[in-house]
């Protein structure tokens, strides 16, 4: 999916090194095993009552993915435990900036060895990489966790006009009839949909419903979010991670 080229400097070197490492035979078997271990280490952690990661979990992340991944997990922990009484706009800004700052854009084929793979927030943060869907999913669940209601959020598939490519963003609706604000991995600015003339909506969904629309707004409800197969797969893996949704 659409996203910026690897960021310059040390970040680009880190991602290039990770990608090269993943080409070795047997790497994907080790990754799958690690993801399974992450699920076990998370155990009964439920972020709805989140008190912090165990030292065992953080040590595992550091050993398997490096200090930078451990640091990201710790920073995310701080974000999730922030004061929930702060205005929702501030929550949007904090969450959008957090993932745009700490996660590198990597396309699915290079990152996961699959043409299209939607990662859980834990997978995205542990590997420090993802594409536009992974950014959007991580922001969506983090905002849910810090108290933003599900009905205010929609994961939205769009067409990025300038490059004529599919893309995904997170739309925030202060009310059912309000103009949404757009959270995007391409920019740290959160702008109203009317300012994002470079994006044409195709469909959107949240934890409950699926909508089809040619413009940002209410749209026409066409079913349940369960009709989106890749979304269902994410939910199943998050259940194993004990991540609330």
N, C-alpha and C positions, 0 to 999 in steps of 0.2 A: 504494500500500500504506500501511498504518497507520503514522503517525509524528506527532511533535509539530508544532505550527504553527511557522512560521519563528521563530527565536529573536529576542529583542528587541534593540534598539539598533543599532549599526553593522552587525552581521551581517545583520539583517533588511533593512537598506537595501541592502547589497551584493547579496543574493539577489534582491530586488525589481528592482534595476537590471539584473541579468543577465537575468532573465526578460523584462523589457520589451524589452531589446535583441534578444532572440531572436525577437521577433515581426516584425522587419523582414524584408522579402522578400530572399531569397538567403542568410539567415543559416545555414540548415542545410547549404547547399552549402559554405560556408566552414568550418563545424564538421567536416564529413566530410573536407575537405581537411586540416584541422589534425590530426585524429586520424591520418590517413595519414602526415603529416610526423612526428608523434610516434613512430610505428612505425619510420620510417627513422632518426630521430635516436637511438633506442634501439639500433639496429643489433644488434650481437652481445652486448649486455648480458645476462648470465644471472645472476640473483640468487643462484643456488646458489653462485656464485663471485663474489659481489657485492663490488666494491671502491669503488664510488661512481659517481655520474652524471658525465658529461662536462660541462665548462663550456658547451659548445655547446648541450646539451640544456637545461640550467638557464636559459640566456639565452633560448632559444626559449619555455620555459614562462613566463618573466617577461614577454616581449614580447606573447605571445598571451593570457595569462590573468591577468597581474598579479603584483605582488610577493608577495601573500598565497599564491598558488598555488605560487610558487617556494619560499617559506618552508616550506610544507607538505611539498613534495617533499624538501627538505633535512632536515626533522625526521624524515620517514619513513625517509630514508637512515640517519640516526643510529639509529633504532629497529631497523632490520634488521641493523645491524652491532653490536648490543649483544652482550654476553657470552652465549653460548649455553648456558653451564653453570648459569645461574640457574634456580631452580625453575620448573616449568611454571605454577604458580599465579601467579607474578609475571609471567610472559610474558602470561598471559591478561589480567591487570589492566592491564598497560602497553598492550597492543594495543587492548583494549576502550576504554580511556580516550582513547587517541590519536585514534581515528576519531570517537568521540562528541564530542570537543572541537573537532576541526578541520574536520569535514564538516557542512554544513547539510542538513537534511531538505528535499527538493524532490520532488514527485511527478513521475512519468515524463512525463505529458502536458505539463506546463509546462517540464520540464527538457530532454527529448529530442524532444518533439513526437510521442511514441508512447504508446499506452495502456499498454503493458507492455514495458519494455526493461531488460535486465540489463547493467549497465556493468562493464567490467573495472576492477580497482583503479587503473590508470593514468588511465582516463577519469574515475573518481570524484574522484581527487585533483587532476587538472588543472583540473576544473571546480568543485571544492570543494563539490559537492552530490550528492545521491542519495537514493533511498528505502531502505526497510528491506532489500530484497534486495541493494542495492549496498553498504550497510554490512556485511552478513553476508558477502558474497563477498570484500570487501577484508580483513576480519578473518581469514577462513578462509585465504586465500593468504599473508597476512603471518605468521600463526602457523605455517603449513607452512614458510615460509622461515626462521623463527627456530628450527626444529628440533622442532616438535610433530608427532608422527606423524599421518598421514592417518586411521588407524583410531581415533584419539582424538577426531575432529571430525566433526560432521554439520551440514549446513545444513538447518534444520528449518522446514517450513511449519506454521504453527499458525493457529488461529482465536482472535483476541483477543476474549474474551467480552464485556467491558464495552462495546465499540463494535460487536460482531458483525461484525468485518471480518477479512479474511485478513492475515497478518503473517508475517515471517520472522525467525528468530533463529539463533544459532550455539550448538550444544550441544557441550560438552566432556565426554568420558568418560575418567576416569583409568584405568579398566579396562573390559573388555567388559561386566561385570555391575554396574558401579557406577552410582549415581545421577548423572545428568549435571548439570553447571553450565551456566547459561544466560547468554550474552552477548547483550545487547539494546541497540539504539540508543535505546530509551526510558528507559534508566536506566544510570548508571555502576556500580551495584552488580551484582556477579556472585553470583547466588543459586542454590542447588540447585533442581532442577525442582519438588520438592514444595512449595516456597515460592511458585512461580509458578502459583497456582491460576487466574489470569486467562487462561492460555494452554492451548488444547487442541490437541495435535499432530494433524497430518493425514498427512504423510509427511516423510521425511528422506532425505538422500543425502550422499555425499562423492565423492572422486575415482574410486571404484570401484563402489559399489553404491547401490541404491535400496530404501528400506524404507517400508512402510505401517504406521501404528500409531495407536491411539486414546489412547495415553498415552506419556509419555517412557519409553524403555527399548529393549530389543533390537528389538522389532517383528518384522514378517514381511518377509523380503527378497522383493521382487517383480520384480527385474530389475537392469539396469545403469544407472548415472547417465547414460549416453548416451541413455536413453529420455526425458530431460528436454530438450526442444528448445532452450529458452532457455539452458540450461547448456552445451549443445554449441556454441551460437553464441558464448558467452563464451570458451570454450576456443579456438575458431578464431581469434578476435581476439587473444587473448593469445599465440598462436603467432606472429602477425605482430609483436607487441611484444617477442618473445623472452623472455616472462615464464615462469619455470619452474613446473611444476605436477605 
